[in-house]
Each structure stands twice: as C-alpha cells, then as structure tokens.
Amino acid sequence: LTSEREKSVAELQNRYDTKAKSQLITILEQENDLKAQLLDNQKLQQQITALFTLVLIFAAVMLYQLYRKVRQSNRKLREANKQLEFQSLRDPLTGLYNRRALQEQMQRREKYGRRQTDSSPSANGFLLLDIDYFKKINDNYGHAAGDEVLTQLSARLTKVCRDEDLVIRWGGEEFLLILEQSSEVQHYIERLQQLVHSYPWQQQLGVPVSITCSIGATVQPPGWDWQYS
C-alpha cells in the first residue's frame, strides 16, 4: 500500500510539474510576444516621431520661404511706392520738382514756421525765370534741342542754388526759384542772367543758338498765404 501510495504521489507530482512547466512556457511565450509588441510599438512611435519631425522641418522651410517672399514683395512694393512718389513730385524731363512738390514743400514750411516760437521766419524770395523765344528753338532745331536746353539749364540752376532753396519747373520753359533769404534776390537775378548768357550753348548743343532769359522776382513777408496769391 505504501508503495502504491508513493507511486500515485509520484505520478501526481509529475503531472503537476508537467502542467506547471507548460504554464510557465506559455507565460514566457506571452511575455516574449508582449515584448515583441512593445518593440514594434516603440519602432512605430519612432517612425511617427521622425515623420512628424520631417513634417515640422518641411513646414518651417515652407514658412521661411513664404516669409522671404513676403519680405521681398514688401520691399519691392516699398521701392515701387518710393519710385511712384518720386515720379509724382518730379518733372520727368529735368528731374526738378513740379507744382505738386511745391505745394507739399510750402505746406511743410508753413507747419515748420508755425512751430517756431523764439524767432519769426524770414521772408521768402520768388524768382520766375523764362527762356526768351524758346519756341524758335523748337521750330528751328527740333524738340530734341529744346529738351536739351531745358535739361542743361535745370542742371545749372540746381548747382547754383543752395540745398534749402527750391528749384521748380513751373511749366514749359519757365522755372520757379524759391529762396530762403530774400536779401539775396537781386544777387541771384544777376547771377542767373550771367549763368544763362555766358553758357556755351552752341558748343553744347552743336547748333548756332544764343539763349537769353527774363526773370521776374517778388519778396513775400512771413505768414503770406501763397495758395491764394
């Protein structure tokens, strides 16, 4: 009986050990499957992170390119606006200020004069220069010669005037000079007449032409309303 009992116990122990080993193997297989799945998940997360990083880098590059294009467009727009503003205030032939520029300059000076409290602004001198018989130059030698006369005279007027003075093409062959110091009006009249009369027009134009000019001048006191005069 003892031998039979021991034999039965041994068989039960073997069955238990076999079942335990089988369960242990199953658990180990499940753990291995879980670890493999975790590794796959980590790889997938790494791939997703890498893809997301690439998308961010691509988006950043695109945004940077777009930002550069916007800056270039804005710069070109500002340059175009400056060019348009310059052209709107300048005479296209001579490069001098036009009447619109005169209006803006006088309004600016009026505002600046009103801000002066310690001393009153000085009177302004206005000189209107008119080329004599300019139509004959166009009729005899062509409009190209007339344009060259206007261009060269504009350059000479700009050189002889100071930075604070204004030289404006008033219209056709007329030029308006606005001087800050009215005491120098007579001096400028003589200087401008000498400038026009002594300039070697024949040598510069290549045609036998002599040019003279007529100059009218006025002095206006401070506070003078130039818009209604």
Residue frames as a rotation matrix with the C-alpha (Angstrom) as fourth column:
LEU 1
0.565 0.825 0.000 0.00
0.825 -0.565 0.000 0.00
0.000 0.000 -1.000 0.00
THR 2
0.432 -0.496 -0.753 2.78
0.150 -0.784 0.602 2.34
-0.889 -0.373 -0.264 0.88
SER 3
-0.640 -0.714 0.285 4.49
0.350 0.060 0.935 1.56
-0.684 0.698 0.212 -2.42
GLU 4
-0.180 0.663 0.727 1.27
0.972 0.005 0.236 2.14
0.153 0.749 -0.645 -4.33
ARG 5
0.741 0.476 -0.473 0.63
0.587 -0.802 0.113 5.40
-0.326 -0.362 -0.874 -2.50
GLU 6
0.018 -0.831 -0.556 4.14
0.069 -0.554 0.830 6.64
-0.997 -0.054 0.047 -3.20
LYS 7
-0.694 -0.238 0.679 3.77
0.640 0.226 0.734 5.67
-0.328 0.945 -0.004 -6.83
SER 8
0.272 0.880 0.389 0.48
0.949 -0.313 0.045 7.57
0.162 0.357 -0.920 -7.07
VAL 9
0.672 -0.091 -0.735 2.01
0.297 -0.876 0.381 10.62
-0.678 -0.474 -0.561 -5.36
ALA 10
-0.418 -0.906 -0.057 4.95
0.225 -0.164 0.960 10.50
-0.880 0.389 0.273 -7.78
GLU 11
-0.448 0.324 0.833 2.60
0.893 0.126 0.431 10.34
0.035 0.938 -0.346 -10.76
LEU 12
0.670 0.735 -0.099 0.60
0.742 -0.669 0.054 13.28
-0.026 -0.110 -0.994 -9.41
GLN 13
0.337 -0.632 -0.698 3.82
0.160 -0.692 0.704 15.20
-0.928 -0.349 -0.132 -8.78
ASN 14
-0.666 -0.596 0.447 4.97
0.499 0.089 0.862 14.50
-0.554 0.798 0.238 -12.35
ARG 15
-0.003 0.756 0.655 1.62
0.974 -0.146 0.173 15.63
0.226 0.639 -0.736 -13.74
TYR 16
0.785 0.294 -0.545 1.80
0.490 -0.834 0.255 18.79
-0.380 -0.467 -0.799 -11.63
ASP 17
-0.085 -0.913 -0.399 5.34
0.158 -0.408 0.899 19.52
-0.984 0.013 0.179 -12.70
THR 18
-0.623 -0.122 0.773 4.48
0.753 0.177 0.634 18.91
-0.214 0.977 -0.019 -16.32
LYS 19
0.393 0.859 0.328 1.46
0.889 -0.446 0.103 21.20
0.235 0.251 -0.939 -16.11
ALA 20
0.652 -0.207 -0.730 3.47
0.316 -0.801 0.509 23.86
-0.690 -0.562 -0.457 -14.26
LYS 21
-0.466 -0.884 0.035 6.20
0.334 -0.139 0.932 23.73
-0.819 0.446 0.360 -16.88
SER 22
-0.355 0.420 0.835 3.61
0.927 0.040 0.374 24.00
0.124 0.907 -0.403 -19.62
GLN 23
0.738 0.658 -0.148 2.06
0.675 -0.723 0.146 27.01
-0.010 -0.208 -0.978 -17.94
LEU 24
0.296 -0.721 -0.626 5.49
0.211 -0.590 0.779 28.55
-0.931 -0.363 -0.023 -17.42
ILE 25
-0.651 -0.507 0.565 6.32
0.618 0.079 0.782 28.05
-0.441 0.859 0.262 -21.09
THR 26
0.125 0.800 0.587 3.00
0.946 -0.274 0.172 29.64
0.298 0.534 -0.791 -22.04
ILE 27
0.796 0.149 -0.587 3.71
0.429 -0.823 0.372 32.61
-0.428 -0.548 -0.719 -19.76
LEU 28
-0.181 -0.948 -0.261 7.19
0.249 -0.300 0.921 33.01
-0.951 0.102 0.290 -21.20
GLU 29
-0.542 0.045 0.839 5.80
0.839 0.081 0.537 32.89
-0.044 0.996 -0.081 -24.73
GLN 30
0.564 0.811 0.156 3.22
0.802 -0.583 0.129 35.52
0.196 0.052 -0.979 -23.81
GLU 31
0.547 -0.448 -0.708 5.94
0.247 -0.721 0.647 37.69
-0.800 -0.528 -0.284 -22.27
ASN 32
-0.553 -0.787 0.273 8.03
0.470 -0.024 0.882 37.32
-0.688 0.616 0.383 -25.41
ASP 33
-0.163 0.586 0.794 5.03
0.949 -0.127 0.289 38.24
0.270 0.800 -0.535 -27.57
LEU 34
0.798 0.483 -0.360 4.37
0.583 -0.771 0.257 41.25
-0.154 -0.415 -0.897 -25.32
LYS 35
0.110 -0.849 -0.517 8.00
0.213 -0.488 0.846 42.36
-0.971 -0.203 0.127 -25.52
ALA 36
-0.641 -0.316 0.699 7.95
0.711 0.096 0.696 41.96
-0.287 0.944 0.163 -29.31
GLN 37
0.294 0.840 0.455 4.76
0.900 -0.404 0.163 44.01
0.321 0.362 -0.875 -29.48
LEU 38
0.721 -0.092 -0.687 6.33
0.367 -0.789 0.492 46.67
-0.588 -0.607 -0.535 -27.26
LEU 39
-0.388 -0.921 -0.037 9.35
0.357 -0.187 0.915 46.78
-0.850 0.342 0.401 -29.55
ASP 40
-0.426 0.316 0.848 7.08
0.891 -0.016 0.453 47.14
0.157 0.949 -0.275 -32.55
ASN 41
0.683 0.722 -0.107 5.19
0.727 -0.659 0.195 49.92
0.070 -0.212 -0.975 -30.80
GLN 42
0.342 -0.646 -0.683 8.44
0.258 -0.634 0.729 51.72
-0.904 -0.425 -0.050 -29.98
LYS 43
-0.673 -0.573 0.468 9.58
0.571 -0.001 0.821 51.43
-0.469 0.820 0.328 -33.60
LEU 44
-0.008 0.767 0.642 6.22
0.937 -0.219 0.273 52.73
0.350 0.603 -0.716 -34.74
GLN 45
0.784 0.265 -0.562 6.44
0.516 -0.782 0.350 55.65
-0.346 -0.564 -0.750 -32.30
GLN 46
-0.154 -0.928 -0.340 9.95
0.292 -0.372 0.881 56.41
-0.944 0.036 0.328 -33.51
GLN 47
-0.633 -0.017 0.774 8.76
0.774 0.030 0.633 56.35
-0.034 0.999 -0.005 -37.11
ILE 48
0.456 0.866 0.206 5.82
0.845 -0.494 0.205 58.61
0.279 0.081 -0.957 -36.25
THR 49
0.586 -0.313 -0.748 8.16
0.360 -0.727 0.585 60.98
-0.726 -0.612 -0.313 -34.35
ALA 50
-0.537 -0.835 0.119 10.60
0.428 -0.149 0.892 61.04
-0.727 0.530 0.437 -37.26
LEU 51
-0.348 0.494 0.797 7.76
0.895 -0.077 0.439 61.67
0.278 0.866 -0.416 -39.73
PHE 52
0.719 0.637 -0.278 6.33
0.695 -0.671 0.259 64.41
-0.021 -0.379 -0.925 -37.53
THR 53
0.166 -0.763 -0.624 9.80
0.305 -0.562 0.769 65.99
-0.938 -0.319 0.140 -37.26
LEU 54
-0.712 -0.417 0.565 10.18
0.631 -0.026 0.775 65.89
-0.308 0.909 0.282 -41.04
VAL 55
0.150 0.856 0.494 6.76
0.913 -0.311 0.262 67.49
0.378 0.412 -0.829 -41.43
LEU 56
0.736 0.085 -0.672 7.73
0.479 -0.767 0.428 70.24
-0.479 -0.636 -0.605 -38.97
ILE 57
-0.307 -0.923 -0.232 11.02
0.332 -0.332 0.883 70.84
-0.892 0.194 0.408 -40.77
PHE 58
-0.590 0.151 0.793 9.26
0.803 0.007 0.596 70.96
0.085 0.988 -0.125 -44.13
ALA 59
0.530 0.846 0.065 6.62
0.817 -0.530 0.228 73.33
0.227 -0.067 -0.972 -42.74
ALA 60
0.460 -0.437 -0.773 9.34
0.369 -0.698 0.614 75.53
-0.808 -0.568 -0.160 -41.22
VAL 61
-0.648 -0.723 0.239 11.19
0.483 -0.147 0.863 75.64
-0.589 0.675 0.445 -44.54
MET 62
-0.249 0.647 0.721 7.99
0.893 -0.134 0.429 76.49
0.374 0.751 -0.545 -46.38
LEU 63
0.737 0.534 -0.414 7.13
0.665 -0.680 0.308 79.20
-0.117 -0.502 -0.857 -43.86
TYR 64
0.030 -0.820 -0.572 10.63
0.342 -0.529 0.776 80.63
-0.939 -0.219 0.265 -44.13
GLN 65
-0.743 -0.255 0.619 10.41
0.651 -0.058 0.757 80.66
-0.157 0.965 0.209 -47.92
LEU 66
0.202 0.905 0.375 7.00
0.884 -0.333 0.327 82.28
0.421 0.266 -0.867 -47.70
TYR 67
0.633 -0.041 -0.773 8.34
0.529 -0.706 0.470 84.84
-0.565 -0.707 -0.425 -45.21
ARG 68
-0.469 -0.872 -0.143 11.23
0.400 -0.354 0.846 85.66
-0.787 0.339 0.515 -47.55
LYS 69
-0.552 0.326 0.768 8.86
0.792 -0.083 0.605 86.05
0.261 0.942 -0.212 -50.48
VAL 70
0.581 0.801 -0.144 6.61
0.799 -0.527 0.288 88.31
0.155 -0.282 -0.947 -48.42
ARG 71
0.315 -0.550 -0.774 9.59
0.388 -0.669 0.634 90.42
-0.866 -0.500 0.003 -47.35
GLN 72
-0.736 -0.596 0.322 10.82
0.508 -0.170 0.845 90.64
-0.448 0.785 0.428 -50.94
SER 73
-0.148 0.776 0.614 7.34
0.886 -0.172 0.431 91.56
0.440 0.607 -0.662 -52.12
ASN 74
0.722 0.414 -0.554 7.03
0.651 -0.677 0.343 94.22
-0.233 -0.609 -0.758 -49.40
ARG 75
-0.133 -0.853 -0.504 10.47
0.360 -0.515 0.778 95.60
-0.923 -0.079 0.376 -50.25
LYS 76
-0.760 -0.101 0.642 9.63
0.650 -0.093 0.754 95.74
-0.016 0.991 0.136 -53.94
LEU 77
0.272 0.940 0.205 6.32
0.893 -0.326 0.311 97.36
0.359 0.099 -0.928 -53.07
ARG 78
0.558 -0.136 -0.819 8.05
0.488 -0.744 0.456 99.99
-0.671 -0.654 -0.349 -50.92
GLU 79
-0.572 -0.817 -0.067 10.57
0.374 -0.333 0.866 100.65
-0.730 0.470 0.496 -53.68
ALA 80
-0.498 0.466 0.731 7.78
0.811 -0.048 0.583 100.93
0.307 0.883 -0.354 -56.22
ASN 81
0.597 0.751 -0.284 5.88
0.801 -0.539 0.258 103.32
0.041 -0.382 -0.923 -53.92
LYS 82
0.159 -0.633 -0.757 9.01
0.358 -0.678 0.642 105.41
-0.920 -0.373 0.119 -53.42
GLN 83
-0.790 -0.460 0.407 9.56
0.511 -0.126 0.850 105.47
-0.339 0.879 0.334 -57.16
LEU 84
-0.061 0.860 0.506 5.96
0.895 -0.177 0.410 106.46
0.442 0.478 -0.759 -57.77
GLU 85
0.668 0.276 -0.691 6.19
0.636 -0.694 0.337 109.14
-0.387 -0.664 -0.640 -55.10
PHE 86
-0.315 -0.867 -0.387 9.43
0.345 -0.484 0.804 110.41
-0.884 0.120 0.452 -56.62
GLN 87
-0.763 0.038 0.645 7.89
0.643 -0.055 0.764 110.47
0.065 0.998 0.018 -60.09
SER 88
0.285 0.954 0.096 4.77
0.915 -0.301 0.267 112.21
0.284 0.012 -0.959 -58.80
LEU 89
0.701 -0.065 -0.711 6.91
0.396 -0.793 0.464 115.02
-0.594 -0.606 -0.529 -57.31
ARG 90
-0.305 -0.918 -0.254 9.46
0.098 -0.295 0.950 115.36
-0.947 0.265 0.180 -60.11
ASP 91
0.489 0.328 -0.808 9.41
-0.724 -0.364 -0.586 116.62
-0.486 0.872 0.059 -63.65
PRO 92
0.766 -0.152 0.624 10.18
0.249 0.966 -0.069 113.62
-0.593 0.208 0.778 -65.90
LEU 93
0.798 -0.473 0.373 12.43
0.344 -0.151 -0.927 115.58
0.494 0.868 0.042 -68.29
THR 94
0.233 -0.732 0.640 14.56
-0.384 -0.674 -0.631 117.71
0.893 -0.099 -0.438 -65.97
GLY 95
-0.151 -0.250 -0.956 14.23
0.673 0.683 -0.285 115.87
0.724 -0.687 0.065 -62.66
LEU 96
-0.884 -0.121 0.451 13.29
-0.175 -0.810 -0.560 119.12
0.433 -0.574 0.695 -60.91
TYR 97
-0.705 0.697 -0.130 10.38
0.363 0.197 -0.911 119.48
-0.609 -0.689 -0.392 -58.52
ASN 98
-0.611 0.601 0.514 6.96
0.515 -0.192 0.836 120.02
0.601 0.776 -0.192 -60.06
ARG 99
-0.365 0.517 0.775 3.96
-0.477 -0.818 0.321 122.03
0.800 -0.252 0.545 -58.86
ARG 100
0.681 0.604 -0.414 2.69
0.004 0.561 0.827 119.24
0.732 -0.565 0.380 -56.62
ALA 101
0.040 -0.764 -0.644 6.05
0.902 0.305 -0.305 119.14
0.430 -0.569 0.701 -54.88
LEU 102
-0.704 -0.247 0.666 5.86
0.072 -0.957 -0.280 122.91
0.706 -0.149 0.692 -54.44
GLN 103
0.248 0.891 0.380 2.53
-0.471 -0.233 0.851 122.56
0.847 -0.390 0.362 -52.67
GLU 104
0.737 0.006 -0.676 3.87
0.461 0.728 0.508 119.91
0.495 -0.686 0.533 -50.30
GLN 105
-0.309 -0.939 -0.154 7.07
0.821 -0.182 -0.541 121.82
0.480 -0.293 0.827 -49.62
MET 106
-0.566 0.136 0.813 5.24
-0.203 -0.979 0.022 125.06
0.799 -0.153 0.582 -48.88
GLN 107
0.596 0.802 0.034 2.79
-0.296 0.180 0.938 123.29
0.746 -0.570 0.344 -46.57
ARG 108
0.460 -0.523 -0.718 5.73
0.786 0.616 0.055 121.69
0.413 -0.589 0.694 -44.75
ARG 109
-0.630 -0.723 0.283 7.46
0.533 -0.668 -0.519 125.03
0.564 -0.176 0.806 -44.41
GLU 110
-0.106 0.678 0.728 4.25
-0.411 -0.696 0.589 126.61
0.906 -0.236 0.352 -43.15
LYS 111
0.822 0.394 -0.410 3.92
0.149 0.546 0.824 124.00
0.549 -0.739 0.390 -40.42
TYR 112
0.056 -0.893 -0.446 7.58
0.939 0.198 -0.280 124.37
0.338 -0.403 0.850 -39.52
GLY 113
-0.600 -0.258 0.757 7.20
0.164 -0.966 -0.199 128.14
0.783 0.005 0.622 -39.39
ARG 114
0.378 0.825 0.420 4.25
-0.374 -0.279 0.885 127.86
0.847 -0.491 0.203 -37.03
ARG 115
0.739 -0.143 -0.658 6.32
0.568 0.657 0.496 125.76
0.362 -0.740 0.567 -34.66
GLN 116
-0.385 -0.910 0.155 8.96
0.691 -0.395 -0.606 128.48
0.612 -0.126 0.780 -34.42
THR 117
0.698 0.664 -0.270 8.30
0.654 -0.437 0.617 130.50
0.291 -0.607 -0.739 -31.28
ASP 118
0.192 -0.693 -0.695 11.69
0.744 -0.359 0.563 132.02
-0.640 -0.625 0.447 -30.48
SER 119
-0.624 -0.409 -0.666 12.07
-0.117 -0.794 0.597 133.97
-0.772 0.451 0.447 -33.73
SER 120
0.497 0.845 -0.199 9.83
-0.285 -0.057 -0.957 134.81
-0.819 0.532 0.213 -36.68
PRO 121
0.173 -0.424 0.889 10.61
0.774 0.617 0.144 133.16
-0.610 0.663 0.435 -40.02
SER 122
-0.584 -0.491 -0.646 12.28
-0.013 -0.791 0.612 135.27
-0.812 0.366 0.455 -42.69
ALA 123
0.402 0.720 -0.566 10.65
-0.578 -0.280 -0.766 136.44
-0.710 0.636 0.304 -45.87
ASN 124
0.050 -0.301 0.952 10.86
0.536 0.813 0.229 134.29
-0.843 0.499 0.202 -49.00
GLY 125
-0.283 -0.196 -0.939 12.08
-0.637 -0.693 0.337 135.40
-0.717 0.694 0.071 -52.38
PHE 126
0.343 0.483 0.806 10.33
0.368 0.720 -0.588 134.11
-0.864 0.498 0.069 -55.51
LEU 127
-0.392 -0.532 -0.751 12.09
-0.584 -0.487 0.649 134.21
-0.711 0.693 -0.119 -58.89
LEU 128
0.566 0.587 0.579 10.38
0.185 0.593 -0.783 133.19
-0.803 0.550 0.227 -62.11
LEU 129
-0.450 -0.813 -0.371 12.82
-0.368 -0.210 0.906 132.55
-0.814 0.544 -0.205 -64.96
ASP 130
0.672 0.684 0.285 11.53
0.081 0.315 -0.946 132.37
-0.736 0.658 0.156 -68.53
ILE 131
-0.414 -0.811 0.414 13.67
0.524 0.159 0.836 131.40
-0.744 0.564 0.359 -71.53
ASP 132
-0.037 0.373 -0.927 13.25
-0.492 -0.814 -0.308 134.03
-0.870 0.445 0.214 -74.25
TYR 133
0.219 0.227 -0.949 11.88
-0.975 0.008 -0.223 132.89
-0.043 0.974 0.223 -77.63
PHE 134
-0.441 -0.402 0.802 12.04
-0.495 0.855 0.156 129.24
-0.748 -0.328 -0.576 -76.67
LYS 135
0.547 0.731 0.409 9.52
-0.007 0.492 -0.871 128.31
-0.837 0.473 0.274 -79.33
LYS 136
0.688 -0.343 -0.640 12.00
-0.726 -0.312 -0.613 129.38
0.011 0.886 -0.464 -82.03
ILE 137
-0.413 -0.862 0.294 14.50
-0.863 0.474 0.177 126.83
-0.292 -0.180 -0.939 -80.71
ASN 138
-0.205 0.424 0.882 11.96
0.009 0.902 -0.431 124.03
-0.979 -0.080 -0.188 -81.12
ASP 139
0.799 0.592 -0.109 10.88
-0.074 -0.084 -0.994 125.29
-0.597 0.802 -0.023 -84.53
ASN 140
0.582 -0.620 -0.527 14.39
-0.809 -0.370 -0.457 125.82
0.088 0.692 -0.717 -85.93
TYR 141
-0.416 -0.900 -0.131 16.34
-0.842 0.436 -0.317 122.97
0.342 -0.022 -0.939 -84.34
GLY 142
-0.143 0.447 -0.883 13.73
-0.029 0.890 0.455 120.46
0.989 0.091 -0.114 -83.20
HIS 143
0.725 0.544 0.422 12.22
-0.442 -0.103 0.891 119.49
0.528 -0.833 0.166 -79.89
ALA 144
0.641 -0.570 -0.514 15.26
0.695 0.715 0.074 117.38
0.326 -0.405 0.854 -79.01
ALA 145
-0.425 -0.800 0.424 17.38
0.530 -0.600 -0.599 120.53
0.733 -0.030 0.679 -78.94
GLY 146
0.026 0.519 0.854 14.74
-0.501 -0.733 0.461 122.29
0.865 -0.440 0.241 -76.86
ASP 147
0.921 0.294 -0.255 14.67
0.030 0.599 0.800 119.40
0.388 -0.744 0.543 -74.37
GLU 148
0.181 -0.940 -0.291 18.46
0.876 0.288 -0.387 119.52
0.448 -0.184 0.875 -74.15
VAL 149
-0.410 -0.258 0.875 18.32
-0.016 -0.957 -0.289 123.24
0.912 -0.132 0.388 -73.35
LEU 150
0.504 0.692 0.517 15.81
-0.573 -0.179 0.799 122.60
0.646 -0.699 0.307 -70.56
THR 151
0.838 -0.211 -0.503 17.86
0.424 0.833 0.356 119.70
0.344 -0.511 0.788 -69.18
GLN 152
-0.154 -0.988 0.014 21.16
0.798 -0.133 -0.588 121.57
0.582 -0.079 0.809 -69.14
LEU 153
-0.295 0.109 0.949 19.62
-0.291 -0.957 0.019 124.73
0.910 -0.270 0.313 -67.72
SER 154
0.784 0.617 0.061 17.96
-0.286 0.272 0.919 122.68
0.551 -0.738 0.390 -64.96
ALA 155
0.518 -0.676 -0.525 21.31
0.787 0.616 -0.016 121.17
0.334 -0.405 0.851 -64.03
ARG 156
-0.471 -0.711 0.522 22.92
0.466 -0.703 -0.537 124.62
0.749 -0.010 0.663 -63.93
LEU 157
0.103 0.597 0.795 20.13
-0.498 -0.661 0.561 126.05
0.861 -0.454 0.229 -61.77
THR 158
0.895 0.235 -0.379 20.44
0.146 0.648 0.747 123.15
0.421 -0.724 0.546 -59.33
LYS 159
0.105 -0.950 -0.295 24.18
0.903 0.215 -0.371 123.73
0.416 -0.228 0.881 -58.97
VAL 160
-0.539 -0.371 0.756 23.92
0.186 -0.928 -0.323 127.46
0.822 -0.033 0.569 -58.42
CYS 161
0.327 0.744 0.582 21.19
-0.535 -0.362 0.763 127.20
0.779 -0.561 0.280 -55.77
ARG 162
-0.639 -0.512 0.573 21.61
-0.746 0.234 -0.623 126.10
0.185 -0.826 -0.532 -52.18
ASP 163
-0.891 0.263 -0.371 20.16
0.279 0.960 0.011 122.98
0.359 -0.094 -0.929 -50.58
GLU 164
-0.590 0.693 -0.414 17.50
0.481 -0.111 -0.870 124.95
-0.649 -0.712 -0.268 -48.71
ASP 165
-0.484 0.420 -0.768 16.31
-0.690 -0.723 0.039 126.69
-0.539 0.548 0.640 -51.90
LEU 166
0.062 0.599 0.799 13.71
0.288 0.755 -0.589 125.15
-0.956 0.267 -0.126 -54.20
VAL 167
-0.729 -0.236 -0.642 14.08
-0.555 -0.345 0.757 124.87
-0.400 0.909 0.121 -57.97
ILE 168
-0.123 0.830 0.544 10.82
0.204 0.558 -0.804 124.00
-0.971 0.012 -0.238 -59.71
ARG 169
-0.966 -0.004 0.258 9.89
0.257 -0.106 0.961 123.55
0.023 0.994 0.104 -63.32
TRP 170
-0.585 0.762 -0.278 6.85
-0.259 -0.500 -0.826 125.76
-0.769 -0.411 0.490 -63.36
GLY 171
0.452 0.744 0.492 5.79
0.283 0.404 -0.870 124.83
-0.846 0.533 -0.028 -66.85
GLY 172
0.951 -0.093 0.295 7.21
0.279 -0.148 -0.949 124.71
0.132 0.985 -0.115 -70.38
GLU 173
0.078 -0.967 0.243 10.31
0.602 -0.149 -0.785 126.92
0.795 0.208 0.570 -70.39
GLU 174
0.330 0.121 0.936 9.52
-0.515 -0.808 0.286 128.55
0.791 -0.577 -0.204 -67.02
PHE 175
-0.157 -0.460 -0.874 11.42
0.619 0.644 -0.450 127.82
0.770 -0.611 0.183 -63.81
LEU 176
0.688 0.436 0.580 10.47
-0.221 -0.636 0.740 128.97
0.691 -0.637 -0.341 -60.32
LEU 177
-0.352 -0.829 -0.435 13.12
0.441 0.263 -0.858 129.51
0.826 -0.494 0.273 -57.65
ILE 178
0.798 0.575 0.178 12.16
0.050 -0.357 0.933 129.98
0.600 -0.736 -0.314 -54.00
LEU 179
-0.257 -0.963 0.080 14.90
0.152 -0.122 -0.981 131.49
0.954 -0.239 0.178 -51.85
GLU 180
0.206 0.270 -0.940 15.03
0.932 0.240 0.273 131.34
0.300 -0.932 -0.202 -48.08
GLN 181
-0.229 -0.383 -0.895 16.81
0.657 -0.739 0.148 134.68
-0.718 -0.554 0.421 -47.74
SER 182
0.677 0.629 0.382 15.00
0.707 -0.411 -0.576 137.46
-0.205 0.660 -0.722 -49.56
SER 183
0.604 -0.489 -0.629 18.00
-0.219 -0.861 0.459 139.78
-0.767 -0.139 -0.627 -49.22
GLU 184
-0.461 -0.856 0.234 19.82
-0.053 0.289 0.956 137.76
-0.886 0.429 -0.178 -51.89
VAL 185
0.476 0.736 0.481 17.15
0.456 0.260 -0.851 138.10
-0.752 0.624 -0.212 -54.60
GLN 186
0.849 -0.173 -0.500 18.97
-0.457 -0.716 -0.528 140.78
-0.266 0.677 -0.687 -56.61
HIS 187
-0.179 -0.976 0.124 22.21
-0.801 0.218 0.558 138.84
-0.572 0.001 -0.821 -56.34
TYR 188
-0.296 0.130 0.946 20.52
0.235 0.970 -0.060 135.72
-0.926 0.204 -0.318 -57.68
ILE 189
0.790 0.613 -0.013 18.91
0.168 -0.237 -0.957 137.59
-0.589 0.754 -0.290 -60.56
GLU 190
0.522 -0.674 -0.522 22.27
-0.834 -0.531 -0.148 138.88
-0.178 0.513 -0.840 -61.75
ARG 191
-0.432 -0.730 0.529 23.90
-0.607 0.669 0.428 135.52
-0.667 -0.137 -0.733 -61.21
LEU 192
0.055 0.542 0.838 21.21
0.349 0.776 -0.525 133.61
-0.935 0.322 -0.147 -63.11
GLN 193
0.914 0.259 -0.314 21.27
-0.159 -0.483 -0.861 136.02
-0.374 0.837 -0.400 -66.05
GLN 194
0.134 -0.950 -0.281 25.04
-0.969 -0.184 0.163 135.72
-0.207 0.250 -0.946 -66.24
LEU 195
-0.378 -0.231 0.896 24.73
-0.267 0.955 0.133 131.95
-0.886 -0.189 -0.423 -65.98
VAL 196
0.476 0.661 0.579 22.32
0.408 0.417 -0.812 131.71
-0.779 0.623 -0.071 -68.91
HIS 197
0.916 -0.066 -0.396 24.03
-0.338 -0.657 -0.673 134.29
-0.215 0.751 -0.625 -71.11
SER 198
0.114 -0.987 -0.109 27.59
-0.976 -0.132 0.172 133.02
-0.184 0.087 -0.979 -70.64
TYR 199
0.163 -0.044 0.986 26.86
-0.191 0.979 0.075 129.32
-0.968 -0.201 0.151 -71.01
PRO 200
-0.691 -0.504 -0.518 28.37
-0.589 -0.024 0.808 127.85
-0.419 0.864 -0.280 -74.23
TRP 201
0.229 0.901 0.367 25.08
-0.377 0.430 -0.820 126.76
-0.897 0.049 0.439 -75.75
GLN 202
0.599 -0.008 -0.801 26.42
-0.799 0.060 -0.599 126.44
0.053 0.998 0.029 -79.28
GLN 203
-0.465 -0.857 -0.222 29.23
-0.801 0.514 -0.308 124.16
0.378 0.034 -0.925 -78.16
GLN 204
-0.705 0.217 0.675 26.94
-0.403 0.661 -0.633 122.04
-0.584 -0.718 -0.379 -76.01
LEU 205
0.285 0.939 0.190 24.06
-0.232 0.260 -0.937 121.78
-0.930 0.223 0.292 -78.47
GLY 206
-0.524 -0.563 0.639 26.04
0.501 0.403 0.766 121.76
-0.689 0.722 0.071 -81.69
VAL 207
0.171 0.612 0.772 23.74
0.958 -0.286 0.014 124.37
0.230 0.737 -0.635 -83.26
PRO 208
-0.776 -0.508 0.375 24.23
0.450 -0.861 -0.235 128.14
0.443 -0.014 0.897 -83.63
VAL 209
0.345 0.939 0.006 21.84
0.563 -0.211 0.799 129.25
0.751 -0.272 -0.601 -80.92
SER 210
-0.816 -0.495 0.299 22.02
0.075 -0.604 -0.793 132.08
0.573 -0.625 0.530 -78.41
ILE 211
0.068 0.851 -0.520 19.81
0.726 0.315 0.611 131.91
0.684 -0.420 -0.597 -75.34
THR 212
-0.810 -0.173 0.560 18.69
-0.228 -0.787 -0.573 134.69
0.540 -0.592 0.598 -73.04
CYS 213
-0.339 0.704 -0.624 16.16
0.846 0.518 0.125 134.75
0.411 -0.485 -0.772 -70.25
SER 214
-0.227 0.373 0.899 13.77
-0.336 -0.897 0.287 137.07
0.914 -0.236 0.329 -68.46
ILE 215
-0.578 -0.048 -0.815 13.44
0.673 0.536 -0.509 136.98
0.461 -0.843 -0.278 -64.69
GLY 216
0.107 0.651 0.751 10.68
-0.294 -0.701 0.650 138.33
0.950 -0.290 0.116 -62.52
ALA 217
-0.644 -0.428 -0.634 11.05
0.480 0.420 -0.770 138.49
0.596 -0.800 -0.065 -58.74
THR 218
0.299 0.693 0.656 8.96
-0.352 -0.559 0.751 139.21
0.887 -0.456 0.076 -55.67
VAL 219
-0.846 -0.506 -0.166 9.52
0.018 0.285 -0.958 139.09
0.533 -0.814 -0.232 -51.94
GLN 220
0.235 0.971 -0.040 6.73
-0.062 0.056 0.997 137.90
0.970 -0.232 0.073 -49.68
PRO 221
-0.252 -0.322 0.913 6.65
-0.868 -0.343 -0.360 138.50
0.429 -0.883 -0.193 -45.91
PRO 222
-0.988 -0.090 -0.126 6.34
-0.017 0.873 -0.488 135.74
0.154 -0.480 -0.864 -43.30
GLY 223
-0.536 0.842 0.065 2.83
0.169 0.182 -0.969 134.37
-0.827 -0.508 -0.240 -42.94
TRP 224
-0.433 0.357 -0.828 1.98
-0.843 -0.485 0.232 135.15
-0.319 0.798 0.511 -46.56
ASP 225
0.169 0.606 0.777 -0.72
-0.115 0.795 -0.595 132.80
-0.979 0.011 0.204 -47.86
TRP 226
-0.696 -0.597 -0.399 0.91
-0.453 -0.066 0.889 131.60
-0.557 0.800 -0.225 -51.08
GLN 227
-0.659 0.465 0.591 -2.09
0.604 0.795 0.048 129.43
-0.448 0.389 -0.805 -52.07
TYR 228
0.394 0.916 0.072 -4.35
0.830 -0.321 -0.457 132.44
-0.395 0.240 -0.887 -52.76
SER 229
0.218 -0.396 -0.892 -1.84
-0.159 -0.916 0.368 134.78
-0.963 0.062 -0.263 -54.34
